[in-house]
């Protein structure tokens, strides 16, 4: 991996999902939006990104119970005065998946429940669901940044006004543990013979 010293590129995600990445409970995000197709290849805007937590649209009923219990409800339109950035991640793998059986087989590896999966697959059904695998790194200390209206809205990628230094960051999972999880997930995604139990 090319050594990145600082960045202002950020991926917005539910705070509860970022917490799961930061505590090693998952290495996986599931997305439909924010991914562009260039030259026939699926790419994210940036492979190394800060993790920007959002609170407003978190839906406990789409999460497994242990994650749903961590959601703090906020009123529509609410936003914090400042946002705490605690981590960044390298997106190591992106898998477009359309088969519900494959997505269901990945259930043990992420924080969402069956409702989320069926909801995501039904929304824009011609578009695949993107499985993102992230190697997450904890910053040496939390970086408090001012909230700006331009950071709001339903977009996945934002550029912060000020870059944040990544020096001194520590990986959440060891290389061997991360690689083992990636290998298990790749096996599920690439196993074309996988058949759901009847």
Buried (B, 14 or more C-beta within 10 A) or exposed (E): EEEBEEBBBBBBBBBBBBBBBBEBBBBBBBBBEBBEEEEEEEEBBBBBBBBBBBBBEBBBEBBBEEBBEBBEEBEEEEBBEEBEBBBBBBBBBBBEBEBBEBBBBBEEBBBBBEEBBEBBBEEEEEBBBBBBBBBBBBBEEEBEBEEEEEBBEEEBBBBBEEEBEBEEBEBBBEEEEBEEBBEEBBEBBEEEEBEEEE
